[in-house]
């Protein structure tokens, strides 16, 4: 297989996922935007049928919602297939991939903890990074976090002054 995206894989995705929108960013980086309800099945397809592995997932607080990207590597071709979706801030839920993809476990926990996305069906959404006393409804990577802490002043250490 050539070191670039596979037209066959993209054709299969187009046939199986009518709501998918594909953007070829570079020969080895493809973005597949889908509604959040299609993410689980598309990820399962890439993992189980096409032999891709989950490298990582990322979450970004954007104006239109929380954008989640699952980065799947197709190692034989050196290509990344990135599943991209947006979950609304007023209902930040999406189905967890952890039941068939153990690699999703910790990163879904991080995204839950830092951005407030609830991964339904996740076996253990216990925080990884924040203190046990951290408020449950305060998410450090959300845009509104700065507004919540507008009056917070941090003292600089003596060395930095």
C-alpha positions in Angstrom: 0.0 0.0 0.0 1.2 3.5 -0.8 2.2 5.9 2.0 -1.0 7.9 1.7 -4.8 7.7 2.3 -6.7 4.8 0.7 -9.4 5.7 -1.7 -11.0 2.3 -1.0 -11.2 3.1 2.7 -12.8 6.5 2.0 -15.2 5.0 -0.5 -16.3 2.4 2.1 -16.8 5.2 4.7 -18.8 7.2 2.2 -21.0 4.1 1.5 -21.5 3.2 5.1 -21.8 6.6 6.7 -24.1 8.9 4.7 -23.5 11.8 7.0 -19.7 11.7 6.7 -17.8 14.6 5.2 -14.3 13.9 4.2 -11.5 16.5 4.0 -8.1 15.4 2.7 -5.7 17.7 4.6 -2.5 16.1 3.3 -1.7 12.8 1.6 -1.4 11.1 5.0 -3.9 13.1 7.0 -7.6 12.8 6.4 -10.4 14.3 8.5 -13.8 12.6 8.6 -16.5 14.8 10.1 -19.6 13.0 11.4 -22.5 13.7 13.8 -21.7 12.4 17.3 -24.2 9.5 16.9 -22.0 8.1 14.1 -18.6 8.3 15.9 -18.9 5.0 17.7 -19.6 2.9 14.6 -17.1 4.7 12.4 -14.4 4.2 15.1 -15.3 0.6 15.3 -15.1 0.2 11.5 -11.6 1.8 11.4 -10.4 -0.3 14.3 -12.0 -3.7 13.6 -12.3 -3.7 9.8 -9.4 -1.6 8.7 -6.8 -2.4 11.4 -6.3 1.2 12.5 -5.2 1.9 16.0 -6.3 4.8 18.2 -3.3 7.1 18.8 -5.0 9.7 20.9 -8.1 11.8 21.1 -8.3 15.5 21.6 -11.0 17.9 22.8 -11.3 21.6 22.1 -13.8 24.1 23.4 -15.0 26.0 20.4 -17.8 28.5 20.1 -20.2 26.0 18.4 -19.5 23.2 21.0 -16.9 20.8 22.3 -15.0 19.4 19.3 -13.6 15.9 19.7 -11.1 14.4 17.4 -10.2 10.7 17.5 -6.8 10.2 15.7 -6.6 6.7 14.1 -3.3 5.6 12.6 -3.2 3.1 9.7 0.3 2.0 10.3 1.0 0.1 7.1 0.4 3.3 5.0 1.5 5.9 7.6 -1.9 7.6 7.3 -4.0 9.2 9.9 -7.8 9.0 9.7 -9.2 11.6 12.1 -12.8 11.3 13.2 -14.1 14.8 14.0 -17.4 15.6 15.8 -18.9 18.4 17.9 -20.9 17.8 21.0 -23.2 20.7 22.1 -22.2 22.4 25.4 -25.7 22.2 26.7 -25.7 18.4 26.2 -22.0 17.3 26.2 -22.5 13.6 25.8 -21.1 11.0 23.4 -20.9 7.2 23.5 -17.6 5.9 24.9 -15.3 3.8 22.7 -13.8 2.1 25.7 -16.0 -1.0 25.5 -14.2 -2.2 22.3 -11.2 0.1 22.4 -9.3 0.0 25.7 -6.9 2.7 24.4 -9.8 5.2 24.7 -10.2 4.7 28.5 -7.8 7.3 29.9 -8.1 9.9 27.2 -11.9 9.9 27.6 -11.4 10.3 31.3 -9.2 13.4 30.7 -11.6 15.0 28.2 -14.4 14.4 30.7 -12.4 15.9 33.5 -11.0 18.9 31.7 -13.9 19.7 29.3 -17.0 18.2 30.9 -17.9 15.7 28.1 -19.8 12.7 29.5 -18.8 9.5 27.7 -21.9 7.3 28.1 -21.0 3.7 28.9 -17.5 4.5 30.1 -16.5 2.1 32.9 -14.8 4.6 35.1 -15.0 8.4 34.6 -12.9 9.0 37.7 -10.7 12.2 37.5 -7.0 11.7 36.6 -5.5 15.2 37.0 -7.4 17.3 39.3 -7.5 17.1 43.1 -10.2 15.1 44.9 -11.6 18.4 46.2 -11.9 19.9 42.7 -15.5 21.0 42.0 -17.3 18.6 39.7 -18.9 21.3 37.5 -15.7 23.3 36.8 -13.7 22.4 33.7 -10.3 23.9 33.3 -10.1 23.7 29.5 -13.5 25.4 28.9 -13.7 28.9 27.6 -15.9 29.9 30.5 -13.3 28.7 33.1 -11.5 32.1 32.8 -14.7 33.9 33.5 -15.3 31.8 36.6 -11.9 32.8 37.9 -11.6 36.4 36.7 -10.7 37.8 40.1 -8.0 35.1 40.8 -4.6 36.6 41.3 -1.5 34.3 41.3 1.5 35.4 43.3 4.8 35.2 41.4 7.6 33.5 43.2 10.5 35.6 44.5 12.8 34.4 41.7 10.3 35.6 39.0 10.0 39.2 40.3 
